[in-house]
Amino acid sequence: MTRQEPGSVGIALASDGSRSATTETLVRLVRERLPREPLLRLPLAPARWSRDLAAVVVVTAPGDPLGAEL
């Protein structure tokens, strides 16, 4: 999978409101890359975390519990 710039990934929702397989894959890949530490520590983290966080914001669907943590 090639890395895309933040903002270039959209969320594909099926007519029943579920996420597409592509979106599910993106969400899984982003979650695997995120640190397992509390997100409050992000300001002290390496710069790459801010890129990962931007990806989470882009691929997080409305109502997703991960979005609530941000």
Sequence and secondary structure as in RCSB ss.txt:
>XXXX:A:sequence
MTRQEPGSVGIALASDGSRSATTETLVRLVRERLPREPLLRLPLAPARWSRDLAAVVVVTAPGDPLGAEL
>XXXX:A:secstr
     TT     B TTS B HHHHHHHHHHHHHS SS GGGGGGS HHHHHHHHHHHHH  TT HHHHH 
